[in-house]
Amino acid sequence: MSHTTTDEPTRSASGATVPVLAFAGIVVAVMQTLLVPVIKDLPALLDTSPSNATWVLTSTLLSGAVATPIMGRLGDLFGKRRMLIVSLSVMVVGALISAFTDALIPMIVGRTLQGVAMGAIPLGIGLMRDILPRERLGSAMALMSSSIGVGGGLALPAAALVAQHTDWHTLFYGAAGLGVLSIALTLLVVPESPLRAKGSFDLPGAVGLTAGLILFLLPITKGTDWGWSSPTTLGLFAAAVVVLLLWGLMELRVAAPLVDLRTTARREVLLTNLASIMVGVSFFVISLVLPQLLQLPAETGYGLGQSMVVAGLCVAPLGLTMMFTAPVYARLSARYGPRTTLIIGLLIIGIGYAGGLGLMNAAWQTVITSVLIGAGIGLAYSSLPALIIGAVPASETGAANGLNTLMRSIGTSVSSAVIGMVLANSSNDVGGVAVPTMHGFRVSFLIATAAVAVGLALAFFLPRRRPSTATQLRASSEEDANLARAEQALAGEAAAGELPRGFRGRVLAADGAPVARAKVTLIDRHGRQAGATLSAGDGSYALAVPARGPYVLAARAAGHGPLAHAATHGGDHQVDLDLSLPGETVPA
């Protein structure tokens, strides 16, 4: 267990903390879809070729992918709130650079800086995990995780309205204003997390991951322009494999790696990240297909002939539904667990895409498709951070959720490349203009359905958690208060260098997964209770001892047999309690 320190007095989380963090996530997500309404006009607006204009979008994607795990790790080390403000500040600078230019290179620089803000999503989730009481955590993380889709969905009609009636640079002024507002609200409302990871920032690991991700994502995003079998595309993919393998070997040998690959390789973390890619693929398909279908002229025989603004409004329910599923997720997850909620979400997405194959003949039908798929993606996205947080130590939540957000970004990147290729190869040439066909739209929906099927298969292999009773899920307020006071006391003593000697470690289940809210009791040589605590969400616990001597640590949790571990205390001991060994006593 990593020691905790505090840089400043910790304020308690207010009722406004969750909305403010969710607003930050929505602002960040807006950057991803800000220019969608003017994509086709970018070459003329920037006086450049279509292939060069795509860098305006690609640069944001690449910087966002790189920033998410790096900012997550920096947040674990130096403070999640602090790095959240840094991420938003860089975004504001990038938006202002883009607002003041009509040239390609400065625009790419500005868009690259805007992508850095993607790190705010895992930082916000990590903050919630650290500062919120347990009864509020489920719905809060669900809302923060869904903010990617909420911001993207709501930005489409808003950006379309602005682009249609004002100068397109107004989009960037608005983004900068939202960023400044989010920074101010964060400074006023959100307290800093008291948790800090041990170690230093792994700069070589960050450089290696950055190089590997760029080499991997660049051919994905540009493969259609360069040709999927071109030497450039294949060469970059090969280089990415080599660099990422070397980076992985290096990370395994570093004491404090940027990404803990051993933790990432755990069954629950690995399968959750792979499922995240599939959810990312399915999420982006609808964002690519429906706006084009809605805006195609009715003269094509299948286009719905709607304006840019109406098309955005028809897709907006995708984001709104994701927002409203957060409280639904909290109830489902509390009763059945995040694994089951992920499966339910994926099933709803599959139903939405399968039904959507026959709901492409009117604008109101696309709204139904958006609502269904939005509900499913909202449940699926909300489940992912809970699965990750339940499988990693508290000191690694920022980096772990950063990696999970990266997996979603990889999914959307793959989706963009594959669907773009499908629509291009199936389009008709009308007067020198490539017009997507209904066949291409339906193939795209089938690809999304296949991605959902793969995600479902992965979700079914996630470890099954036994449901707890309502009493076990919600400890009494007095018990929570005692635990919070104990954690704050330990944090304060650690900051002062006065951490008492005792036992600390993690409570683990048979599959190696952490056990939250297990009761750990310290028993002295006379059989009397010398201390007790509850394990945290990552299974970690800490118990000080009143004096030297032999003690017994007894751990008990719902659904597990009791464990007694005898130990002689002569200093500060790391003791992991494995509940897969019920009733076994390990000699000191």
N, C-alpha and C positions, 0 to 999 in steps of 0.2 A: 504494500500500500504506500502511495506517495505521501510524503508529509505535506500538510497544507500550511500556507502562509497567507497573510493579509498585508497588502500594501497600504490600506486605508481602512478606516472604520466602515464596517459593512452596514448599509441601510437595509431594512426589511423590505420585501417586495410589496408594492401597493397594488390596488385593483387595476391600476392603469398600466402596469408593467407588461402584461401579456398583449394588450392592444398596441402598445408602442412598439414592441418587438415584432409583432406581426405586420405592422405598418412598414417597418424597415424592410422586412422580407418582401412585401408587395412592391415597394419602391425599387428594390434591387431587381425584381423580376420584370418590372416595366422595361428595364434596359434591354432585355432580350428580344422584345417584340416591338420596340419603339419605332423602328423603321420599316416594319412589315408593310404598312400601307403605301410607302413610297419606293419599295424595292425596284419596281420596274422603271422608275424615273431616275434612279441614282446615276446612271451613266451620263445623262444629260445635265443633271444638277451639278455634278462634279467635273464635267467636261473630260470624261475618261471613257475607256472601253468597258463593256459589260464584264469581262473577266477581271479587270482591275477593280471595278466597283464592288464585286463580291467580297473583297478584302475588308470592306467596311463592316460586314456581318461576321466574317470569319475571325477577324482580330478579337472581337468581343468574346466569341465562343472559346477561342484558345486561351485568352487571359483568364477567363472565368474558370476554365477547367484547371489551370495551373494554380490559381489563387485559392480554391476551396480547401485542399488539404494543407497548404502552407499557412493560410490564415488560421485554420483550425488549430494547428500545432502552436503557432505563436500565441493564440488565445489561451491555450492550456498552460503555456509557460509564463506569460506576462499579463494576463487578464483578458477575459473574453469581451467585457464591455469596452475596454480600451481599444482592442483591435477591431471591434465593430465600428467604433467611431472613426478609426483610421480608414477602414474599408469605405465607409460612406463619404469621407472627406476626399479620398482619391477619386471616387465616382463623380463628385461635384466638380472637381478640377477638370476631369475628362469631359463632362457635359459642357462646361463653359468653353473649353478649347473647340469642341465641335460646333458650338453655337456661333462662334466668331469666324468661321472659315467656310470657303467654298472650294478649297483645294484638297486633293486626294490624301496626300501624306499627313497633313495636320489632322484631317478627319479620322484617319486610321489610328493615329496616336491617341486622339481623344476617345475613340471607341475602345481602344485597348485598355485605357485607364478605367473606363466605365465597367468593363468586364471584371475588374478586380473586386468589385462590390459583391460578386457572387459568394464570396467568403462569409458574408453576413448571415446567410441561412444557417450553416452549421454553428456559427458563433451564437446566434440567437437560441438555437435548440440547446446548446451547452449551458447557456446562462439560465434558461428555464429549469434545466435539470439541477443546477446548483443552488438556486435561490427560492424556488417555489415549494410550497408544501405539497405533500404527495397527492392530496385529494384534488389539486388543481392541475397537476402535471400532465395527465393524459390528454385532456382537451386542449391545453395550451400548446403542447408539442404538435398535436394534430393540426392546429391552426397555423403554426409556424411552418411546418413541413408543407402544408398545402399552399402557402403564400406564393410559391413559385408559379403554380397554375393560376391562382387567383389574380396575381399581378399581370401575368401574361394574357389572361382572358379579358380582364377589364381594360387593359391598355389598347387592345385592338380597336374597339369603337371610339375610344377617346382620341387615340392618335389619328384615326381616320378622319374624325371630325375636324381636328386641328389642321391636318394636312390638306383637307379639302377647302377650307375657308381662310387659312392664314398662311404666312410664309413658313416653310418647313423647318426653319431654324427655331421656330417657337417651340417645337418638340423638345429641344435640348434646354432651352430656358426653363421650361416647365419641369424637366427632369432635375435640373440643378436646384430649383426651388423646393421640390419635394425632398431632395437629399438634405438641404439645409434644415428644413422643418424636422426631418427625421433625426438629424444630429441633435438639434435643440431639445426635442422631446426625450431622446435617450439620456442626455446629460441631466435633465430635470427629474426624470422618473425612474430610470433603471439603475439599480445598485450594482456595484461590481461583485463578481463572484469571489469568495474567499479561497477557492481551491486553486492550487498551482501544481503543475507537474514538476518532478525532479529533472535535472539535467540541463543541457543547453540546446540551442537551436542547431539542427543538423544541416549546415549550409551545403556541404557536398551532396547530401541526400536531396535537398531542394533543387540544386542545379541538375542532378541526374534525373529526377522526376520530371522537371520542366522540359528537359531535352527529349526524354522519352515520350511524353505526352504530345509535344509539338510534332515530333516525327510520326506519331501514330494518327493524330487527329487531322493533321494537314492534308494527307492524301485522301482521308475520308471526306473532308469538306470540299476538296478541289478535284477529286477523282473524275467527276463528270466532265469537267473542263479539260483536264489533262489526258483523259483516257485511262480506264481501269487497268489496261495491260501495258501502259507506257512504261519505259525504263524509270522515269522519275517517280511514278506512283509505286511501282514494285520496289524500287530501291529504298524509298522512304519507309515503307512497311518493314522491309528487312532490317534497316538500320534501327527502327523502333524496337524490334524484337531483341536485337543485340544489346542496345542501350538499357532497356528495361530489365533484361536478365542480369546484366552487370550491376545495375542499380540494386536489384533485389539481393544479390550476393553481398554487396557492400552494406546494405541495411541490416542484414542478419548478423553482421560483425560489429555493428556500432552499439555502444552502451545505451544511448538515448536516441533512437532513430526517429526520422521524420514520420514514418509509418511503421508501426510495430507489425511486421509481417507474420509473426507467430500468432498474435492475437487475430489478425485478419484471416489467417488460415483456419481459425476455429469454424466448426461446421455452421453454427448459427450466423456468424458474421459473413462468411464466404457466400452461403446460399442467399442471405439477405441482399448482399451487394449484387450478386448475379440477377436476382429477381428485380432489383432496382433498375438494371439496364433494360429489362423487358418492359417495365412500367414506363420508363422514359421513351422507349420506342413507341408504345401505344399512345402515349400522351401527345406526341408531336404529330402523329399522322392526321388527326382531326384538325389540328391547327393549319396544316398544309393543304388539306383537301377541301374542306367546306368553304373557306373564303373564295377559292377559285371557282368552285361550282356555283356559288351564289352570284358571283360577278360576271360569269360568262353570259354573253347575249342569248336571249331566248331563241334567236334565229338559228342557233346551233342544233336545236331540237331537244336539248337536255339542260342547257344553261338556264339559270333562274332570273337573269337580267336585273339584279339588284345593285344599288349603289354601294360605294365603298363603306359608307356609314351604316347602311342597313345590314350589309354582310357582317360588319363588326358586331352589331347588336344581336344578330342571330347566333353568333359564336360566344357572346358574352356570358350566357348561362353556364358555359363550361366552368368559368372561374367562380361565378356566384355559387353554383352548387357545391363546388369544392369547399368554399368557405362555410357553408351551412352544414356540411357533413362533420365538421370538427366535434360538436357536442354529441352527435350520433355515434361517432367513433369512440368517444370516451366511454359511453355506456356499454357498447359492444365489447370493447377491449377489457373493461373491468369485469365483465361477466364471462367472456370466452377467451380472452387473451389476444395479443396482437397478431399471432400466427393465424388464428381463425379469421380475424378481421381482414387481414391481407388476402386470404383466400376468397372471402365474400366480395371484397373490392374487385379482385381480378375477374370473378364470375360476372359481376355487373358490367365491367368493361367489355367482356366478351359478348354479353347479351346486347350491349349498345352497338358494337360494331357489326354483329351478325344481323341485328334488326335494321341497322343503318343501310345495309345493302339494298333494302327495299324502300327506304325513306329518303329518296333523293329527288322527288318530283315536285316539291313545293317548299317555300321558305319555312313554313311552320313545322314541316317534318324535320328539317335540320335542327330546329330548336329542341325537339324531342330527343334527337340523337345527342345533342350537346348536353342536355340535362342528365341523361342516363350515363354517358361516359364520364361526365364531370363528377357524378356521385361515386362511381367506381374508383376513379383516380383519386378522389379525395380520401376515400377509405384506405386505398393502397398506400398513397404517400404518407398518410398519418401513421400507418403501422410501422413504417421503415425505421424512423428514429427510435421508437420504443424497443424494437427488436435489437438494434445496435446497442443502445444504452444498457439493455439488460445483459449484454454479453461482454462489455469492456469495463475496465476500471474507471472510477470517476475522473481521475486525472487525465484520461485519454479521450474523453467524450468529444472534445472539440475536433481533434484530429480524425477520430473515427467517423463522426458525422460529416466532416469535410470530405473524407474518402467516399462515403455513401452518396453525398451530393454529386461528387465527381462521376460516380457510376451512372447516376441519372443523366448527367450532361453527356456522357458517352452514348447513352441510349438515344437521346435526342439528336446527337450528331449522326449516329448511324441511321436513324430514321430519316433525317433530312437528306442524307446522301442516297439512300436506297429508294425512297419515294420520289425524289427528284429525278433519279435515273429511270424509274418506272414510268412516270408521267412524260418524260422527254421521249422515251422510246416508243410510247404508245400514242403520241400526239399526231394530229393531222396538220399538214402545211397548208395554210389558207392565206394566199397573197404574201407569202414570205414570212408569215407569223405562225409559230408553233402553237396550236390550240389543243389543250388536254382533252382527252376523250372520256366518255363515261366508263369505258372498259378500264382505262387507267385508274380512275377513281375507285372502281370496285376492286381491282387488284390490290390497291393500296389498303383498302379496308380489310381484305383477306390477309395481307401481311401483318396488319395490326392484330387481327384475331389469332394468327399463328404465334406472334410474340406473347400474347396473353396466355396461350396454351402452354408455352415453355415456362412462363412465370408461374403458372399454377403447379406444374410438375415440380419446380424448385421449391415452392412454398410447402407442398405436401411433405417434403423431406426435411423441413425445419424441425428441430426438437419440439416435441409436444410437452406443454406445461400443464400440470394438473390445476384445474380451476380451484380457487380458494373461495371460502364463504365470504359474505359481505363483511363479517366481523374481521376476518383475516386480511381482507383487502384494505379496510379502513380502520387503522388503529385508532384508539381514542385520542382526543385532542390532548389530553394530559400526557399520554405516552409519546406523542409526536413532540410536544413541547419539551419534555425531558430529554428526548434524543437530540433535539435541536440545540438545547442548552449544552449538552455534553459535547456535541460536535464543535460548537462555537468556542467552548472552553479549551478544547484540544487545539483548535486553530490558533487561538490567542497565545497559548503556552508555547506552541511551536514557533510563532513569530518572535516571541521573546527569548527563544532558545532555552526554554524551561520545560520542554515536553517530559512528563514523568515517565519513569521506567514502567514497562508493562508488556502486554501482549497485543499484537496487531496482526492482521492478515485478512483472509477472505473465507467465507463460508461457501462451499461448492457442492453441487449436486453430482449424481453419478456420471453425467455426461460432461462434467467439467464446467457447466454453466453456473454462474453466480446465483446464490439464493438470497433474495432480498427479505428483510424483516424477519430473519431468523433470530431467535433469542439466544444470546451468548451469555452464559453465567460463569463467574469466577468463584471457585470454592476453595477455601483455605484448608490447612492440614487438620483443622478441628471439625470439618464438615459444614462450616458456616459460610453463607454467601458473602463474598468480599467485594462484589461488584456485578453489574449486569448492563447489557446494552442490546440494541437491535442492529442487525447488519443493514448497511445502506443499500441503495439500488444496485450497486455493482458487487454486492456481497461483502464489502469491506467492513471491518469493525476495529475498534481500539479500546482497550481496557487498561487503566492504570492499576498498579498494585500498591497496597498500603505499606508493605514491608517485604524484605527478602524472604525466600522460603519456597517450599513446594506448593504448587497449586494445581487444581484440576479445572480445565475449561470444558463446560458442558454446553452443547449446541442443540437446539431443537427447532424444527420448522414444520409447518403443515405439509403433510404428504411424505415426510421423511422420518426415518427412525432417529432416536437420540444418539448423540455421539459424545463420548467422554475422552478427553485427551489430557493425560497427566504430563506436567512439565515442571521442572525446577527453575524458579526464577532467580536469575543472578544478574539481570540487566534488561536490555530491551530486546524482545524476541519476536520474530516473524513466525506465526503459526497459522497455517491454512487448515481449516476444518472441513474434512471431506465427509459429507453426509451419506455417501454411498457405503460407508462402513458402520452401519447401525450398531450401537452398543459396544463397539470395540474400544479397548483402552490401550493406548500406545505408551509404552514405558518412557519415562523422562530420560 
